[in-house]
Amino acid sequence: MYKPLKTLILWTLPLAFLGLFYFYPLGSILNLSFARGDGSVWRVFWDMATSSTVRRVFGFTIWQAFLSTLLTLAIGLPGAYLFARYQFRGKSLLRALAGVPFVMPTLVVAAGFNALLGPNGWVNTALMAGFHLSEPPIRFLNSLPAILVAHVFYNTTIVLRMVGDFWSHLDPRLEQASRVLGGNRWQTFREVTVPLLAPAILASALLVFIFDFTSFGVILVLGGAGFATLEVEIYYQTISLFNLPMAATLSVLQLGCTLVLTIIYTRLAAGLSRPLNLRAQEHTQRRLRTWRSRLGAGLIIVLLLVLLISPLLALAARSVTQLTPSRTREGQVAQGLTLAFYRALNQNPQESLFYVPPTTALGISLGYAAATVILALALGVPAALALSRSKESFLNRVLDPLLMLPLGTSAVTLGLGFIVSLNHPPLDLRASPLLVPLAHTLVAFPFVVRSLTPALRGIQPNLRHAAAVLGASPRQVFLHVDLPLVGRALLVAATFAFTISIGEFGATALISRPEYPTVPVVIYRFLSRPGAMNYGQALALSTILMVFAVVGMLAIERFRVADVGEF
């Protein structure tokens, strides 16, 4: 069959899904929004271009994303070097734990930082007790540092995985040859290692920038009212002011920026996933033998643990700690260990008819996650096959960046688009429980493709050619050559989709039915109610969700293929 036709057939199902459940809802809400404007569409764009508020929001969006990316690289690159060049005990566990923040919902992360650095957090409580202070000495929440630290917390694993994986397969003999030819350590690093690592560093930095550029929950929860990105401004214009024309215009601006960034990213990432004669890790990695290497590794590990693990540990510890008001100073103090918050999860003290137990919400989340895995794999496998076999084709160059667009689209805009467009047969899905897995699949689908494509591209073409010469059909080649070689990558992709679905909150909060809430939605309900018991139950449920995320990331580490990839 003609090669472009094969590629087009592979893209049929993914394109149909994106057309029905991304472009159609997005176009519907944009059309409705602009139709409600007082003037022409161009007048709305002119108002946006001349608005000082929009310019300030857009400038802050770029500025905080730039600062967050620099800080993430500053933390992630030393960690990537450690993972790439050294073997040490607990390495897989540390990698898995470092990936947990990436799949945690914003509400849980905010609760973790509040438990660690909030007014009644562990750090402030200890400082107030140790120095007999009447007020918390650390004012962390509702500040720019809180935004930056949270973004580093979320995205450091991207640098660890993308740069670390690529670095771990660079042949150390290249550096040794440079040293033999007279280059010192710094010259070798600058003239040999950095040029080889540049595509991986730039690709990871651009991906981190995209996630920071489209940040919503971190800014809204940890930044406070004094900070707003494009995503937060879209939310404010839609929910608070009901100014749909301006919200739609801002969405177009955000989508345009995201499309440009994703086009650049896909070009850079394509260079990281091609068939290579890679060196095995036993030849590129060594043990920590000298005291300097052990000291350096220890400092990096401590930094990663403090930054990436301590908020989660603080959250778990607070979920089993009873707090009581202090009699000698403001704030609260820990009274002792308790499982009261966990026992209260199935209690309905108000005897509400609309109460949904958290255990039921957990079952609902698991069902949604299972459906998301099935849909994401059904769409991701053919898309990854198309990208891996014909990456230079015009069709792939056009469609590859489109896969990332759902990650850069406002959850508010997309959620409203679902409600507006999917309201009549045969797509009347507003009351259907399928709506949530469909939204989750939009988020998980790009991660599945990015997990599978490098593994498929890493298959040496001569293996397929040999099977074809021996009489195997294309279907047999896929079943007996491709599938066994990428089986572990499929497990990684499925685990990614499952974990992302479990923790998704933004779109779910808008489109889920009240009687079918997910775990993040129930956490939000607990946090929105006053009282120590509600807050404690939110922490307990967040800890349970965190356990699922940890198990998911451990599974990814167990099944992942030691190859060059994007995640």
N, C-alpha and C positions, 0 to 999 in steps of 0.2 A: 504494500500500500504506500502511496506517496507520503513522504515524511511530514510535510505541513498538514496533510489531512489527518494523519495519526495524532499530531499535536492538538489539532482542533477538536477531535473526538474526545481526547482526554480532558480538555477544558470544558466540555459541554455541561457536565453536572455542576462543577464549581461556579461557572458563569451563571447558570440558571439560578442557583441558590443566591449568589450575590445580587443578581438582578431583582429577584422577588423579595428578598428580605433585607437588602441593604439599599440599593439604588432607588427602588420603588418607594419604600417608606421615606427615605431621605428626600427624594424629589417631591413627594406629596406634602410633607411638612414645610418645605421651602416654598412651594407654590402657594400653599395656604397662607403662609406668613407674609409673603410679598403681596398677596391679594388683599390683605387687610390693611396695607399701608395707605396713607392719605394721598400720596403722590405716586410717581413712577418708581420702578425699581432703581433706576439710576439716581433718583433723588435720595433713596435710602442709602445707597452706597456713598453718595456725596456727603450726607449727614455723618456717616461713619468716618469718612476721611477727614472731615473738618472738626470732629469732636475731640476736644482736649482730653476727655475722660478715656476715650478709646485709645488715643495715642499713649496716654500714661499706662493703661492696662497692657497694651501690646508691648511697650518698652519694658515694663516689669516682667512680663512673661518671658521675653528673650533673656533679660538680665539674670533672673533667678535660674533659668535653665542653663545658662552659660556657667554661672558660678557653681551650680550643683554638679554639672558635668566635670568641671575642673577638680572639684573635691572628690568626686567618685573615682576619677583617674588617679588622683594622688593616693587614695587608699587602696584602690584595686590593683594597680600595676605592681607594687611590691608583693601583694598576695599572689598575683598571677605568676610572678617569677618564682616564688616559693613553691607553688603547686606544680609549675612546669619543670623545675630543675632538681627537685629534692623529693626523696621518699622518707616519710616519717610516720610514726604510729598515730592513728586517729585521723589521717588525711581525708579519707572518704567521708567520715562522720562530719568533719569540719566543713567540707565542701557542701554536704547536704544541708547542714544547719545554716550555712551562708545563703543557701537558696530559698530557705523558708520565707524570709520577708517578702520575696518577689511575688508570692502567691497569697499573701495574707491580705484581707480586706482592710481598707483604710480605717474603719472604725476600731478594729482590733489593734492596729498599729498605734492609733491615737490613745487608746486605753493603755497600751504598753508604755508609751512615753509618759503619760500622765502618772502611771504607777511608779515610774522610775524617777522622773524629774518634776512632777507636778507639785502644787503647794503641799499636798499631803503624801508625796511620793517618798520612796525609801531614802533617797539622797538628802532631800530637805529635812526629813524627819530625823535622820542621823545627825546632820549638822546642827539642827536646832537643839537636840538633846546634848550633843557634845560641847557646844559653845553657849548653852543657856540663852538662846535667841528667842525673841517673841514673835518673829515673822520669818517666813521662808526666805533664805538668803539668795536662792537661785530663782530668777524669773525667766523660765525657759519658754513656756507656752505663749502663743500669740506673738511670735517674733520671727524675724527673718532667719536667725540661726536655727530655730525649730524646723522651718521649711527645708533648709539646706541639709540638716542632719537627717531628717526623715527621707529625703530623696537619696542621700548616700546609703541609708539603711536599706531602701528598696532596691537600688540598682547596682550595688557593688558586685553582686553575683554575675551580672552580665559581663563585666570586665574580667572577673575571675575565670569564667567559662570560655568566652570567646578568645581572649588574648592568651589565657593559660593553656588552653587546648592547642592553639596554633604554635605557641612557644615550645610546648613539650615535644613537638615533632621536628623542630629545627635541628639539623644535624650539627652537633657540637664540633665536628671536625672543621667546619668553616671558621669558627672562632679560633680553634687551635692553629689552623693554617695562618691566620692573620697574626697570631702571636709569634709563630715561627719566622714570619717575614719581617718581624721587628716592631709590630704594633703593640703599644701598651694596652692595659685593660680598658682605659677610657676610649682610646682610638678604635679599638676593636668593637666596643659597644656602639660607638657613634657611627662608624662607617660600615659595619657588617650587620650587627644585630638590629639596630633601629630601622634601617631600610627594609630588612626582611619582615619586621614586625609592623611596619607602618600601615599596611592594609587592615590588619586585625585591630590595631589601636584606633584607627580612624573609624572603622565600621562600628566598633563597640561604643566609641564616644558619640557617634551620630545617633545610634539607637538609644543611648541614655538620654541624649538631648531631646529626642522625639518624645520619650516618656515624660520627661520633666516639662517639656513645652505644653503637653496636653494634661498636665496634672490638675486634678480637681479636689479629691478628698483631702489630700495633705494640706492644700492651701486653705480649704474651707474649715477644716477641723483644727489644725495646728497653727495656721497663720492668723486666723481671726478676721475681724471686719476691716482691719487696716490694710489688708493685702488682697489683691484680686488678679487672677490670670484670665486669659480669654475664656477658658472653660467656666470659671466661677462667674464671670460677667454674663455669659450666656445663660447660666442658671438663674442669676439675679434678674436679668431682663425678662426671662420667661415666667418664673414662678412669682416673683415679687411685683414686677411692674406690668406683666403680661404684654410686654412690647415685643410681639412676635416678629415684626419686620426687622427690628434691630438685632434680635437674637439670631434670626436667619442670616443676616448679613455677616455677623460675627462668625457664624458657623462656616459660611463660605470662605471667609478669610482664614480661619483655622484649617479648613480642609485644603485650601490652596497651599498653605505653608507645609502642611503635612505631606501632601503629594510630592512637592519638590524635594523635601528631605528624604522621603522613602525611595524616590528614584535614585538619588545619590547613594543611599544606603545599599540598595540592591546591586548597584554597580560594584560597590566595594566588597559586599559580601560574596558576590559571585567568584571573586578571586580566592576566597578561603575554602571553597568546596569544589575542588577539581581532583581528578585522579592524580595521586602523587606517590612516588616511591619513598614512603616515610620510614624514618628510623624508629625501631621499637623503643618503648619507654625505658627498658632496662639499659639501653645504650645512651639515652639522653638524660637520665636522672641518676642521682647519686644520694648516698646517705649523708646525714649531718655528722661529720666526723671531727671537725675542728671546733674550738670553743667560739670562734668568731661566727661561724655559720650557725651554731646552736643559739648563740645570743641573738643574732639577727632574726633567725626563725622564731625564737621565743617572743621577741618584741612584736613581730608581725602578727603572730597568732593571738597574743594578748590584745592587740589593737582590734583585730577582727572580732574576737569574742566580746570585748567591751562594747563595741559599736553595734554589732549585729545580733548578739545573743542576749545582752543584759536587759534590753526592754522586754523581751519575751519571758525571760526568767522572772523579772519583776512582776509581770502580769500574772504568771502562774503562782508566784508566791503570795501576791495580794489576794488571789482567789481563794486561798485557804487560810486567810488571816482575818480575824475579827478586829475591827477598829472601834475605839471608844473615844469620846471627846476628852481632851486633856484638861486637868483642873488647874494647872500651873501656867499654861501658855496657850496661845491660839493653836488651832489645828487638832489633829487626832493622833493617837498612839496605838500601836499594835498591842492587842490584849493576849492573843495566843492563837494556836492552830485550831481550825474548825472546818468541818465539811458541811456546815449549814447551808451555804450557798448552793452546793451541788444537790443536797437533799431537797431544797426548795424549788428545783427546776420543774418538778412535776406537780407542784401545788398550785391551786387556783383560789387564793384567799378571797377574791372578790366574787367568786362563783359566777363569772361572766360566761354567757352562752357562746361568746365568740372567742373564748380563750383557746389557743392552740399550744399544747405542751411542747417544750423544746425538743423532747425526744421524737415527737411527731415531725417537727420541723427538720430534725436531723435525717429522718427517713425520707422526707420530701427532697431534701438536698441531695441525698445519695441517689434517689431516683432520677432527678434532673441531671446529675453528673453522669450517670450511666447512659442516659439518652444523648447527652452531649458528646461522650466518647464515641458512640456509634455514628452520629452525624458527622463529627469532625474527621474521623478516619475515613468515612465514605467519601467525603469531599477532599480530604488532604492527600490521600494516596494517589488519585489520578492527577491532581495538580502537581505533586512532587515528581511523579513520573514524567510529566510533560516538561517540567523545568530541568530535570536531570538529563534528559535525552536530547533536548534541542535548545540548550540555553542561549545559543546565538541567534535563534530565529526571531524575526520581528515580532511575532505574536507573543512570545515569552517576554521579550523586552518591554512590551506594552502592558501585559497583564500582571507581571510579577509585582510591580509597585502597588497595584490595586489591592493586593491581598492585605497590605498593611493599613489601608485606609480605615477600616472599622476601629482600629486601635487609636486612631487620631480623631475620631468623630465624637462630638459631645454626646454623652449618655442621655442627657435631657432631650436633645434634638432627636436622636434616634428613637428613644422611648415614645416621645409624642408622635413621631412618624409611624410607629407600629400601631398606636391607638387610632390615628387618623386614617391610615390606609387599609389596615387589615380588619375592616368593619363590614364587609359584605361578601356574600358567596362568590366564588368558592373559597375565598381566603378570609372568611369571617372567623378570626382566631382570637378575638379579644377575650373571650371567656374560656379559651382552650388552655389546658395545662401545657400544651406544646410550645406556647409562645415563649416561655422562659428558656427551655433548652435551645430554641432557635436563636435567641439573643446571646446565650452563652456560647453557642457554636460560632457566632460571628467573632467573638473575642478569642476563642481557643483555636479556630481554624488556622490563623497565621502561624501560631506556635507549632502546630502539627506539621505544617508544610516546611517550616524552618528546621524542624527536627529531622524530618525524613529526607529532604533534598540533599544535604551533605552526604548522608550514608549511601544514597542511590548514586550520586556522582562519584563517590569513592570506589564504586565497583569497576574493576579494570575491564575495558571493553572487550579484550580478547577472550574473557570468560564467556560472554554472550556469543561472540563469534564462533568459539569452539563448539558450544552447544548447538548453534544453528547448523554448523557444518556436519555435525553428527545426526542431523535430521530433526531437531527439536523445533516445534512451532513457536511463534511469539508467546502464546499462552503458556506452553511448557517451559520456555526460558524464564518467564516471570515466576512460575510456581516452583521450579526446581533450581534456579540460579539466584534470581533477585530476592525472592521472599526469604529463603534461609539466611542470606547474607544480611538482610535488613530487619530480621525478626526482632532483635534486641532494640533497634531504633523504633520499631512499631510500638513496643512496650513503653519506651520512653515517651513517645508522642501521646499514647493513650493516657499515661500517668499525668503528663502535663495538662491534657484536656480535662481530666478528672479533677485535678487539684485546683485548676483555675476556676472550674464551675463551682466547686464547693465554696470558694471564697468570693465569688463575684457579688457585688452589691449595687453598683450604680444603676445599671439598666433594670436589675431585678426589682429595686425599690419602686420603680415607676409602673411596671407592667404585671407584677405578680398579684394574684388574687389574695384577698385578706385571709381566706381560709386555707391557703396553701403557701404559707411563708417559708422562706429558707432560713438557715441558721443566721447569716448576716442580718437579715431583716428582723429577726427576733432579737438579736443583740441590739440593734438600733432602737427597738421598742423599749427594751429594758433601760437603755441609756437615756431615753427621752423622758422617763418617769423619775420623779424625785424619790429619795429614800435610799438608805444604805443597802437594804436588801435587794432592791432592783439593780443597783450598781454592782453589788456582789454577784448576782446571778449573771449579769452581763459579762463580768470577768470570768466566771466559771465556764460559761458557754464559749467564750473566746478561747479559753485554755483548751477545751475539747476540740474546737476547730483547729487550733494550733497543732494539736497532736496529729490530726489527720494530715495537715500540711507537712509535718516532719516525716510521717510515714511515707507520704508521697515522694518527698525529695530523697529519702533513703532508697526507695524503690528505683528512682531515676538513676541514682549513683550505682545501684546494684546492676541495672540492666543496660546502662548507657554503653555505647561503643567507644572505645578509646580511639577517637578519630577527630579530625578537624571539623568543627561545626560552628553553628551560630548561637546555640544555647547549650 
